[in-house]
Amino acid sequence: QVQLVESGGGLVQAGDSLGLSCAASGRAFSTYAMAWFRQAPGKEREFVAALKWDGLRTYYADSVKGRFTISGDNAKNTEYLQMSKLKPEDTAVYYCAAATSRRAISSILQGTLDAWGQGTLVTVSS
């Protein structure tokens, strides 16, 4: 089983930048893709970004495209989310997630993943 631990959340001001990290651990596992989701107060969880190790393809929600960058180190089973030009509407709990087997990207974007982190809070003040 894969365990995911996020770090890097905090309180920032609008326009600031912030980086999140997610480390995966467990016995004899590999990940096909990793992703970030977020859930704002009173709202449903939404997709933010995803990274497929095969070809290092990246995918972004329209709301963060051009401001957020997902990256990772497959050898270290770690992914990152660099967030810039943050807005108050980016305030949410950010969750790291991983797929341990091949699947369609549409499934990943819809949240069909095998492991989830506990979440880290990002608060953007205006």
Secondary structure, 3 states (H helix, E strand, C coil): CEEEEEECCEEEECCCCEEEEEEEEECCCCCCEEEEEEECCCCCCEEEEEEECHHHEEEECCCCCCCEEEEEEHHHCEEEEEECCCCHHHCEEEEEEEECCCCCHHHHHCCCCCEECCCEEEEEEC
